[in-house]
Amino acid sequence: MLTSIKSFFSNELFNTEKGSTADSSEHQLQLACAALLIEVAVIDQEFDTRELQALITILQTKFNLSAEECETLRTLAQSESEDSTSMYQFTQLVNSACSPEQKFELIKGMWTIAYADGDLDKYEEYIVRKVSELIYVSHSEFIRAKLAARP
């Protein structure tokens, strides 16, 4: 699976040179962030169209992707999320590659998706809190992100 993802990123999505470590790391980070965002959308067993639109908007804004690239990233991230047994692989990558501000923006994006369907489910709140703890976002920043994303 990892080989197909790397191949896809290098050949189709971004047309980068093969073997570029910086590009590969950036693509892995994009996939990890997208997978964590998808976790919020699917945790309540309903992937609402409003949540999907919020996800697409966040990915396009955060990573400056076209609609087609965004849809492909979403599909890959959803597959990766479904195949994953834990969030560790995603949160570990975020911890090693993201600044505190980028982590805040990720948590804010997760809250945005949680609020998108108009119903903040207890499982959505749980997953945002759990990721926040795993990527070492302080409680005050967790609350600030929640308030910033609240409609």
C-alpha positions as CSV (number, residue, x, y, z in Angstrom):
1,M,0.0,0.0,0.0
2,L,2.8,2.4,0.9
3,T,4.5,1.8,-2.4
4,S,1.4,2.6,-4.3
5,I,0.9,5.8,-2.4
6,K,4.5,6.9,-3.0
7,S,4.2,6.0,-6.6
8,F,0.9,7.9,-6.9
9,F,2.3,11.0,-5.3
10,S,5.4,11.1,-7.4
11,N,3.8,10.2,-10.7
12,E,0.3,11.5,-10.7
13,L,-0.6,14.0,-8.1
14,F,2.3,16.3,-8.0
15,N,4.6,15.4,-10.9
16,T,7.7,15.6,-8.7
17,E,11.1,14.1,-9.4
18,K,11.5,10.6,-8.1
19,G,13.7,10.3,-5.0
20,S,13.1,13.7,-3.7
21,T,13.1,13.3,0.0
22,A,11.7,16.7,0.8
23,D,8.7,16.2,-1.6
24,S,8.1,12.7,-0.3
25,S,8.1,14.0,3.3
26,E,5.7,16.8,2.4
27,H,3.3,14.4,0.6
28,Q,3.4,12.0,3.6
29,L,2.6,14.9,5.8
30,Q,-0.3,15.9,3.6
31,L,-1.6,12.3,3.7
32,A,-1.3,12.1,7.5
33,C,-3.1,15.4,8.0
34,A,-5.9,14.4,5.6
35,A,-6.2,11.0,7.3
36,L,-6.6,12.7,10.8
37,L,-9.2,15.1,9.4
38,I,-11.1,12.2,7.9
39,E,-11.1,10.5,11.3
40,V,-13.3,13.2,12.6
41,A,-15.7,13.0,9.6
42,V,-16.2,9.3,9.9
43,I,-16.1,8.7,13.6
44,D,-19.9,9.2,14.0
45,Q,-20.5,6.7,11.2
46,E,-21.9,9.5,8.9
47,F,-19.7,11.2,6.4
48,D,-22.1,14.1,5.7
49,T,-21.7,16.1,2.5
50,R,-21.1,19.2,4.6
51,E,-18.3,17.5,6.4
52,L,-16.9,16.5,3.0
53,Q,-17.1,20.0,1.7
54,A,-15.3,21.3,4.9
55,L,-12.6,18.7,4.4
56,I,-12.1,19.7,0.8
57,T,-11.9,23.4,1.7
58,I,-9.4,22.7,4.4
59,L,-7.2,20.6,2.2
60,Q,-7.3,23.1,-0.7
61,T,-6.5,26.0,1.6
62,K,-3.8,24.2,3.7
63,F,-2.0,22.5,0.9
64,N,-2.8,24.8,-2.1
65,L,-4.3,21.9,-4.1
66,S,-6.6,21.8,-7.1
67,A,-10.0,20.2,-6.8
68,E,-8.8,17.1,-8.6
69,E,-5.6,16.8,-6.4
70,C,-7.7,17.3,-3.3
71,E,-10.2,14.6,-4.2
72,T,-7.3,12.2,-4.9
73,L,-5.7,13.0,-1.6
74,R,-9.0,12.6,0.2
75,T,-9.5,9.2,-1.4
76,L,-6.0,8.0,-0.5
77,A,-6.3,9.4,3.1
78,Q,-9.7,7.7,3.6
79,S,-8.3,4.4,2.4
80,E,-5.2,4.8,4.6
81,S,-7.4,5.7,7.6
82,E,-9.6,2.7,7.1
83,D,-6.6,0.4,6.8
84,S,-4.9,1.9,9.9
85,T,-5.1,0.2,13.3
86,S,-4.2,3.4,15.1
87,M,-3.5,7.1,14.6
88,Y,0.1,6.8,15.8
89,Q,1.6,6.7,12.3
90,F,-0.2,9.9,11.5
91,T,0.4,11.8,14.7
92,Q,4.0,10.7,14.8
93,L,4.6,12.3,11.4
94,V,2.7,15.5,12.5
95,N,4.8,15.7,15.6
96,S,8.1,15.4,13.7
97,A,7.2,17.8,10.8
98,C,4.8,20.5,12.1
99,S,5.3,23.6,14.0
100,P,3.0,24.5,17.0
101,E,1.1,26.8,14.7
102,Q,0.6,24.1,12.1
103,K,-0.6,21.7,14.8
104,F,-3.0,24.4,16.0
105,E,-4.3,24.8,12.4
106,L,-4.8,21.0,12.1
107,I,-6.8,20.9,15.4
108,K,-8.9,23.9,14.2
109,G,-9.5,22.1,10.9
110,M,-10.7,19.0,12.9
111,W,-13.1,21.2,14.9
112,T,-14.3,22.8,11.6
113,I,-15.2,19.3,10.3
114,A,-16.8,18.3,13.6
115,Y,-19.1,21.4,13.5
116,A,-19.8,21.2,9.7
117,D,-22.9,19.0,9.9
118,G,-24.5,21.2,12.7
119,D,-24.2,18.4,15.3
120,L,-21.1,18.1,17.5
121,D,-21.1,14.4,18.3
122,K,-19.4,13.2,21.5
123,Y,-17.1,10.9,19.4
124,E,-16.0,13.7,17.2
125,E,-15.1,15.7,20.3
126,Y,-13.3,12.7,21.7
127,I,-11.2,12.2,18.5
128,V,-10.2,15.9,18.3
129,R,-9.2,15.8,22.0
130,K,-7.2,12.6,21.5
131,V,-5.3,13.9,18.5
132,S,-4.7,17.1,20.3
133,E,-3.1,15.2,23.2
134,L,-1.1,13.0,20.8
135,I,0.4,16.0,19.0
136,Y,1.1,17.9,22.2
137,V,-1.3,20.8,21.6
138,S,-1.9,22.4,25.0
139,H,-5.4,22.5,26.5
140,S,-5.6,26.3,26.1
141,E,-4.7,26.0,22.3
142,F,-7.2,23.1,22.0
143,I,-9.9,25.4,23.4
144,R,-8.7,28.4,21.3
145,A,-9.0,26.1,18.1
146,K,-12.5,25.0,19.2
147,L,-13.7,28.6,19.6
148,A,-12.1,29.7,16.4
149,A,-13.8,26.9,14.4
150,R,-17.2,27.3,16.1
151,P,-19.9,28.6,13.7
